[in-house]
Amino acid sequence: VLSDPPPPPPLRVASLTIQTVLNAKHVAEIAAASVIMHSAVSADGTTADPTALSNFSVVRKLDKAWPWDLDRTIKSDKRLKLEVCPSERALLNFLIARLHTLDADVLVGHNIASHAM
């Protein structure tokens, strides 16, 4: 047994929130998802830089009208990390691929069980 064990490695923590809408059959479908990630959370003390966060969001087109300048705004603002997908399947594929690349140690879901309607 070590008398002075090394500190635990920092954790990569991602927080996920999902927004749903009801389709014509009154079944919930995912319309948007957002992830906030911190790549160096201390497991046994204060996190050194709690503001070192990265994030992204993904939305899918619905039957309703979009803001007329949404595509232009997304392309012109490099700080905005928003992906627009044509369908729920494309949104889920994008979300799963991004979560896989983040390689989070801890995934925290916000309001996932009740799917925020």
C-alpha positions as CSV (number, residue, x, y, z in Angstrom):
1,V,0.0,0.0,0.0
2,L,1.4,3.4,-1.0
3,S,1.7,5.9,1.8
4,D,1.1,8.8,-0.6
5,P,-1.1,7.5,-3.5
6,P,-1.1,9.5,-6.7
7,P,-4.1,11.7,-7.4
8,P,-6.9,10.2,-9.5
9,P,-6.8,11.2,-13.2
10,P,-9.1,14.0,-14.3
11,L,-12.5,13.0,-15.6
12,R,-14.0,13.9,-18.9
13,V,-17.6,14.8,-18.1
14,A,-20.4,15.5,-20.7
15,S,-23.9,16.7,-19.9
16,L,-26.6,15.9,-22.4
17,T,-30.0,17.5,-22.7
18,I,-32.7,16.5,-25.3
19,Q,-35.8,18.3,-26.5
20,T,-38.7,16.4,-28.0
21,V,-41.8,17.2,-30.0
22,L,-45.0,15.2,-30.6
23,N,-45.5,14.0,-34.1
24,A,-48.9,13.6,-35.9
25,K,-49.3,10.2,-34.2
26,H,-48.6,11.8,-30.7
27,V,-45.3,10.0,-30.4
28,A,-42.3,11.9,-29.0
29,E,-39.5,12.5,-31.5
30,I,-36.2,14.1,-30.8
31,A,-36.0,17.6,-32.2
32,A,-32.8,19.0,-30.6
33,A,-29.9,17.9,-28.4
34,S,-27.1,19.8,-26.7
35,V,-23.9,18.7,-25.0
36,I,-21.6,20.5,-22.7
37,M,-18.2,18.9,-22.0
38,H,-15.5,19.5,-19.5
39,S,-12.3,17.6,-20.1
40,A,-10.6,17.9,-16.7
41,V,-13.0,17.5,-13.8
42,S,-11.3,16.6,-10.5
43,A,-12.7,13.5,-8.9
44,D,-11.5,14.3,-5.4
45,G,-11.4,18.1,-5.1
46,T,-12.0,21.4,-6.8
47,T,-11.8,21.4,-10.6
48,A,-8.9,23.7,-11.6
49,D,-10.7,25.6,-14.4
50,P,-14.5,25.2,-14.1
51,T,-15.0,27.5,-17.1
52,A,-13.0,25.4,-19.6
53,L,-16.1,24.0,-21.3
54,S,-16.8,23.0,-24.9
55,N,-20.3,22.5,-26.3
56,F,-22.3,21.7,-29.4
57,S,-26.0,21.5,-30.3
58,V,-27.9,19.7,-33.0
59,V,-31.4,20.4,-34.3
60,R,-33.5,18.9,-37.0
61,K,-35.8,20.6,-39.4
62,L,-39.5,20.4,-38.4
63,D,-42.6,21.1,-40.5
64,K,-42.6,24.6,-39.1
65,A,-40.8,27.5,-40.7
66,W,-37.2,28.3,-39.8
67,P,-35.8,31.8,-39.2
68,W,-35.1,33.1,-42.7
69,D,-31.4,33.7,-41.9
70,L,-30.6,30.6,-39.8
71,D,-28.2,29.0,-42.3
72,R,-26.4,32.3,-42.9
73,T,-26.1,32.9,-39.1
74,I,-24.7,29.4,-38.5
75,K,-22.1,29.8,-41.2
76,S,-21.0,33.3,-40.3
77,D,-20.7,32.9,-36.5
78,K,-17.8,30.6,-35.8
79,R,-18.6,30.5,-32.0
80,L,-22.0,28.9,-32.8
81,K,-21.6,25.2,-32.8
82,L,-24.9,24.2,-34.2
83,E,-25.6,21.4,-36.7
84,V,-28.9,21.2,-38.6
85,C,-30.0,17.7,-39.7
86,P,-32.8,16.8,-42.1
87,S,-34.3,14.1,-39.9
88,E,-34.5,12.5,-36.5
89,R,-32.3,9.6,-37.7
90,A,-29.6,12.0,-39.0
91,L,-29.8,13.9,-35.7
92,L,-29.3,10.7,-33.7
93,N,-26.4,9.6,-36.0
94,F,-24.7,12.9,-35.6
95,L,-25.2,13.0,-31.8
96,I,-23.9,9.4,-31.3
97,A,-20.9,10.0,-33.5
98,R,-20.0,13.2,-31.6
99,L,-20.5,11.6,-28.2
100,H,-18.2,8.8,-29.3
101,T,-15.4,11.2,-30.3
102,L,-15.8,13.1,-27.0
103,D,-14.9,9.8,-25.2
104,A,-16.5,11.0,-21.9
105,D,-15.8,9.1,-18.7
106,V,-19.1,10.3,-17.2
107,L,-22.3,11.1,-19.2
108,V,-24.9,13.1,-17.3
109,G,-28.4,13.3,-18.7
110,H,-30.6,16.2,-17.9
111,N,-34.4,15.4,-17.9
112,I,-33.9,12.4,-20.2
113,A,-36.4,10.0,-18.5
114,S,-39.3,12.4,-19.0
115,H,-38.1,13.6,-22.4
116,A,-39.1,17.3,-21.8
117,M,-42.2,17.8,-23.8
